[in-house]
Amino acid sequence: MARQPKGPRVTQAAKIEKKLDGLMSLLNTTHQLPPNAAIIASGSGLISSEPSDGGPHSAGPSTKTPNSTESTSHGGGHQGNPSEAETVSFSSVVDGVFLDHEADRLLDIYRNSLVMRCPFVVISTDMPAWQVRQDTPFLFLTILFATSYENCPRQHILGDEIMKYVSEHLLLKGERSLDLLQGLLVYITWYHYHVSGPLQINLFLQLLIAVLTDLGLNRASVARETQDALFNQIKQQDPCAANPLPMSNATYRAVIGCFYLSSTITSTSSKLDPMPYTSHIEDCLQSLAVANEYNADFILVQMVKLQKIVEDIRCSALHSASSMKGLVDLYVKAFQRSLQDYKTALPPGLQQNTSILLHYHSAEIQLYQVGFQMPQVVEENLKFQRMEILSACLSATKGFCAAWLSIPPSLYYTLSLGNFGQLTRALLVFLKLCVFHAEDWDAPRIRQQANLSFIIDEMINRMEEASITFGRNHSSCPFMKSVTNLKLGKSWYERELGKSSVEEDISMDLNGGSADAAVLWSQLDAWNEDLWGGFMAS
């Protein structure tokens, strides 16, 4: 039989172009506000499509602040901040927020409740809402989006406005500004509240890094290559040419935030490679630590230090654990000391901080899950090493679940996309530990002690409570999507336990297991895809 000719090979560039086409198509569908946008409640009153006369957002000085932006155009010919007309006509929903005096309240929610999950974008307490909107219109829009968790219709309309703004200013006009960079950081942090169609998180991460690079913030100016220096000399002769964005505490946070989001999201779900941790990022971190301008800066420094350890683990030789044999224990102990030193150096008040605990246990899971990759061996000392590593992994997953369940459902709206990714990883590893079959691992005893079904039930109950608290108890709510997929995971787990051959016939050796093992792991991987997508889909 003649072989069928293969179709043309799809290149990486073609894949990216296809993603951009999909985003543009999605943006075209959301270009207009829905007909009922004018009557969506912004808080207590109705939304007007016209700005109020003499409202707080239409007057007041335009003072420079750490968050003020200087827009840079690349190929689009647009420079400076958006015009006043563009800002005023931003959205009828945004205008309505000012009419109902909601803007300052929502901004305070961000400052008091959300900023610790997004410490790479800080708004000074002496900046009123109208000034934030005037100086950083896109950032203001994304903050309204993140804080409108009690008003689902408004949140979805704001999400559509964000997509339209990205399309017009970033893609069509080619604008680059700190405002765009900070706004993308906020939007990606709470991206799971607004997903239309296929998941676009990889694309938004790429856009984030692209804006950072085009602004010249991805590396120190003194380390520019000769070619870049020559271009800068040429551009200096043009009075209209845009200068690189100067470094400040706001830009330090943005650079660090790009690394942090890239690392946390790619370590739990994405197929992208993370943004590398460079000496420039380290310099930004040290500068921010010395300045210590806001309380959130200290939290940010600690979070990034911990995420740096996670990246060191991911880039280490532990990825080839099957060929390392006796060296695995040495690597694990080295990183274990790094994690312990990090925790010891934390101030007492932060050692039990829920956000830090989630990150810390997630880092432990990233380290100890290498135990699944260790080959079946006969040497007693290596068997003991794997048992120790898997036991530490079990302790880390239980610690993560305990920290998660300690968060009141009324605060679930603060949880970031990265937090949900960490939860996904923790639950999947927990499941593996409960069904892992090896001579040196007593899975039945582990299942009895762990009581994983009860833990999943508790998470389901709290997700349902959170959805009801915020009036989001419908199928498109991210919390209810989480409930659906948690039930799916529990059903899979209990079905596997009900199989009489689960401990006798299924080998969990990832390096050379049986056909049954391959089928089991493929089922688990499929559930992983469904669970992760369910946390974000709307």
Backbone hydrogen bonds, N-H to C=O, Kabsch-Sander energy under -0.5 kcal/mol:
donor,donor_aa,acceptor,acceptor_aa,energy
11,T,9,R,-0.6
15,K,11,T,-1.9
16,I,12,Q,-2.2
17,E,13,A,-2.6
18,K,14,A,-2.4
19,K,15,K,-2.1
20,L,16,I,-2.5
21,D,17,E,-2.4
22,G,18,K,-2.2
23,L,19,K,-2.3
24,M,20,L,-2.7
25,S,21,D,-2.3
26,L,22,G,-2.3
27,L,23,L,-2.7
28,N,24,M,-2.3
29,T,25,S,-1.3
30,T,26,L,-0.8
30,T,27,L,-0.6
31,H,28,N,-0.9
37,A,34,P,-2.3
38,A,35,P,-0.6
39,I,36,N,-1.6
40,I,37,A,-1.2
42,S,45,G,-0.8
43,G,45,G,-0.6
55,G,52,S,-1.4
58,S,55,G,-1.5
59,A,56,P,-0.6
63,T,61,P,-0.9
68,S,65,T,-1.9
69,T,135,D,-0.7
71,S,69,T,-0.5
72,T,176,R,-5.4
74,H,174,G,-2.0
79,Q,77,G,-0.5
80,G,71,S,-1.4
87,T,83,S,-2.0
88,V,84,E,-2.7
89,S,85,A,-2.1
90,F,87,T,-1.3
95,D,91,S,-2.4
96,G,92,S,-2.1
97,V,93,V,-1.7
98,F,94,V,-1.4
99,L,95,D,-2.0
100,D,96,G,-2.0
101,H,98,F,-1.6
102,E,97,V,-2.9
103,A,97,V,-0.9
106,L,102,E,-2.8
107,L,103,A,-2.3
108,D,104,D,-2.1
109,I,105,R,-1.8
110,Y,106,L,-1.9
111,R,107,L,-2.3
112,N,108,D,-2.8
113,S,109,I,-2.6
114,L,109,I,-1.3
115,V,110,Y,-2.2
117,R,114,L,-2.0
118,C,114,L,-1.0
121,V,118,C,-1.6
124,S,122,V,-0.5
127,M,124,S,-1.5
132,V,128,P,-1.9
133,R,129,A,-2.6
134,Q,130,W,-1.9
135,D,131,Q,-2.9
136,T,132,V,-2.7
140,F,136,T,-2.5
141,L,137,P,-2.0
142,T,138,F,-2.2
143,I,139,L,-2.1
144,L,140,F,-2.3
145,F,141,L,-2.0
146,A,142,T,-2.4
147,T,143,I,-2.1
148,S,144,L,-0.8
148,S,145,F,-0.7
151,N,148,S,-1.4
155,Q,151,N,-2.4
156,H,152,C,-2.3
157,I,153,P,-2.0
158,L,154,R,-2.7
159,G,155,Q,-2.1
160,D,156,H,-2.0
161,E,157,I,-2.2
162,I,158,L,-2.2
163,M,159,G,-1.9
164,K,160,D,-2.2
165,Y,161,E,-2.6
166,V,162,I,-2.7
167,S,163,M,-2.2
168,E,164,K,-2.5
169,H,165,Y,-2.8
170,L,165,Y,-0.6
170,L,166,V,-1.3
171,L,166,V,-1.9
172,L,167,S,-2.2
173,K,168,E,-2.0
175,E,169,H,-3.1
176,R,72,T,-2.7
181,L,177,S,-2.1
182,Q,178,L,-3.0
183,G,179,D,-2.4
184,L,180,L,-2.3
185,L,181,L,-1.8
186,V,182,Q,-2.1
187,Y,183,G,-2.7
188,I,184,L,-2.7
189,T,185,L,-1.6
190,W,186,V,-1.4
191,Y,188,I,-1.4
193,Y,190,W,-1.6
194,H,191,Y,-2.1
197,G,195,V,-0.6
204,F,200,Q,-2.3
205,L,201,I,-2.2
206,Q,202,N,-2.0
207,L,203,L,-2.3
208,L,204,F,-2.3
209,I,205,L,-2.2
210,A,206,Q,-2.1
211,V,207,L,-2.5
212,L,208,L,-2.1
213,T,209,I,-2.4
214,D,210,A,-2.7
215,L,211,V,-1.9
216,G,213,T,-1.6
217,L,212,L,-2.1
218,N,212,L,-0.5
223,A,220,A,-1.4
224,R,221,S,-1.4
229,A,225,E,-2.3
230,L,226,T,-2.2
231,F,227,Q,-2.2
232,N,228,D,-2.4
233,Q,229,A,-1.9
234,I,230,L,-2.1
235,K,231,F,-2.7
236,Q,232,N,-1.6
237,Q,233,Q,-0.5
237,Q,234,I,-1.3
238,D,235,K,-1.6
241,A,238,D,-1.7
245,L,215,L,-1.1
252,Y,248,S,-2.7
253,R,249,N,-2.3
254,A,250,A,-1.9
255,V,251,T,-2.6
256,I,252,Y,-2.4
257,G,253,R,-3.0
258,C,254,A,-2.1
259,F,255,V,-1.7
260,Y,256,I,-2.6
261,L,257,G,-2.8
262,S,258,C,-2.1
263,S,259,F,-2.7
264,T,260,Y,-2.9
265,I,261,L,-2.3
266,T,262,S,-1.8
267,S,263,S,-1.6
268,T,265,I,-1.0
269,S,265,I,-1.9
270,S,265,I,-1.4
278,T,276,P,-0.8
282,E,278,T,-2.0
283,D,279,S,-2.3
284,C,280,H,-2.3
285,L,281,I,-2.4
286,Q,282,E,-2.4
287,S,283,D,-2.6
288,L,284,C,-2.2
289,A,285,L,-2.2
290,V,286,Q,-2.2
291,A,287,S,-2.2
292,N,288,L,-2.5
297,D,294,Y,-0.9
298,F,294,Y,-0.8
298,F,295,N,-0.6
299,I,295,N,-1.3
300,L,296,A,-2.5
301,V,297,D,-2.4
302,Q,298,F,-2.0
303,M,299,I,-2.5
304,V,300,L,-2.4
305,K,301,V,-2.1
306,L,302,Q,-1.8
307,Q,303,M,-2.2
308,K,304,V,-2.2
309,I,305,K,-1.2
310,V,306,L,-1.7
311,E,307,Q,-2.2
312,D,308,K,-2.1
313,I,309,I,-2.2
314,R,310,V,-2.4
315,C,311,E,-2.1
316,S,312,D,-0.5
316,S,313,I,-0.9
319,H,316,S,-1.2
320,S,317,A,-1.8
321,A,318,L,-1.3
323,S,320,S,-1.6
324,M,321,A,-1.0
325,K,321,A,-1.1
327,L,324,M,-1.8
328,V,325,K,-1.6
330,L,326,G,-0.5
331,Y,327,L,-2.1
332,V,328,V,-2.7
333,K,329,D,-2.4
334,A,330,L,-1.9
335,F,331,Y,-2.3
336,Q,332,V,-2.3
337,R,333,K,-2.1
338,S,334,A,-1.7
339,L,335,F,-2.3
340,Q,336,Q,-2.3
341,D,337,R,-2.9
342,Y,338,S,-2.0
343,K,339,L,-2.3
344,T,340,Q,-2.5
345,A,341,D,-1.8
346,L,342,Y,-0.6
346,L,343,K,-0.8
350,L,347,P,-1.9
351,Q,347,P,-1.1
352,Q,348,P,-0.5
353,N,350,L,-1.4
357,L,353,N,-2.8
358,L,354,T,-2.5
359,H,355,S,-1.8
360,Y,356,I,-2.9
361,H,357,L,-2.8
362,S,358,L,-1.8
363,A,359,H,-2.1
364,E,360,Y,-2.1
365,I,361,H,-2.4
366,Q,362,S,-2.1
367,L,363,A,-1.6
368,Y,364,E,-3.1
369,Q,365,I,-1.9
370,V,367,L,-1.2
371,G,368,Y,-2.0
372,F,369,Q,-1.6
373,Q,370,V,-1.4
374,M,370,V,-0.7
374,M,371,G,-0.6
383,K,379,E,-1.9
384,F,380,E,-2.1
385,Q,381,N,-1.7
386,R,382,L,-2.3
387,M,383,K,-2.2
388,E,384,F,-2.3
389,I,385,Q,-2.4
390,L,386,R,-2.8
391,S,387,M,-2.1
392,A,388,E,-2.2
393,C,389,I,-2.0
394,L,390,L,-2.3
395,S,391,S,-2.2
396,A,392,A,-2.0
397,T,393,C,-2.4
398,K,394,L,-2.3
399,G,395,S,-2.2
400,F,396,A,-2.4
401,C,397,T,-2.4
402,A,398,K,-2.3
403,A,399,G,-2.2
404,W,400,F,-2.6
405,L,401,C,-2.6
406,S,402,A,-0.9
407,I,404,W,-1.5
411,L,408,P,-2.5
412,Y,409,P,-1.6
414,T,411,L,-1.7
415,L,412,Y,-1.3
417,L,189,T,-3.0
420,F,416,S,-1.8
421,G,417,L,-1.9
422,Q,418,G,-2.2
423,L,419,N,-2.1
424,T,420,F,-2.2
425,R,421,G,-2.2
426,A,422,Q,-2.5
427,L,423,L,-2.5
428,L,424,T,-2.3
429,V,425,R,-2.4
430,F,426,A,-2.3
431,L,427,L,-2.4
432,K,428,L,-2.1
433,L,429,V,-2.4
434,C,430,F,-1.5
435,V,431,L,-1.0
435,V,432,K,-0.7
436,F,432,K,-1.2
438,A,436,F,-0.6
438,A,441,W,-0.8
441,W,438,A,-1.7
443,A,441,W,-1.5
446,I,442,D,-2.1
447,R,443,A,-2.8
448,Q,444,P,-1.9
449,Q,445,R,-2.1
450,A,446,I,-2.9
451,N,447,R,-2.0
455,I,451,N,-1.5
456,I,452,L,-2.6
457,D,453,S,-2.2
458,E,454,F,-2.2
459,M,455,I,-2.1
460,I,456,I,-2.5
461,N,457,D,-2.5
462,R,458,E,-2.1
463,M,459,M,-2.3
464,E,460,I,-2.4
465,E,461,N,-2.1
466,A,462,R,-2.3
467,S,463,M,-2.2
468,I,464,E,-2.0
469,T,465,E,-2.4
470,F,466,A,-1.6
471,G,468,I,-1.5
472,R,467,S,-3.6
474,H,472,R,-2.5
477,C,474,H,-1.8
481,K,477,C,-2.4
482,S,478,P,-1.8
483,V,479,F,-2.0
484,T,480,M,-2.3
485,N,481,K,-2.1
486,L,482,S,-2.6
487,K,483,V,-2.3
488,L,484,T,-1.6
489,G,485,N,-2.4
490,K,486,L,-2.5
491,S,487,K,-2.5
492,W,488,L,-2.3
493,Y,489,G,-2.4
494,E,490,K,-2.7
495,R,491,S,-2.0
496,E,492,W,-2.1
497,L,493,Y,-2.0
498,G,494,E,-1.5
499,K,495,R,-0.5
499,K,496,E,-0.9
502,V,499,K,-1.7
505,D,501,S,-2.6
506,I,501,S,-0.8
507,S,505,D,-0.7
508,M,437,H,-0.9
510,L,372,F,-0.8
510,L,508,M,-0.7
512,G,509,D,-0.8
513,G,509,D,-1.1
518,A,514,S,-1.9
519,V,515,A,-2.1
520,L,516,D,-2.4
521,W,517,A,-2.7
522,S,518,A,-2.1
523,Q,519,V,-2.0
524,L,520,L,-2.1
525,D,521,W,-2.6
526,A,522,S,-2.2
527,W,523,Q,-2.2
528,N,524,L,-2.1
529,E,525,D,-2.1
530,D,526,A,-2.2
531,L,527,W,-3.2
532,W,528,N,-2.7
533,G,529,E,-2.4
534,G,530,D,-2.3
535,F,531,L,-1.5
536,M,532,W,-0.8
536,M,533,G,-0.8
537,A,533,G,-2.9
538,S,195,V,-0.6
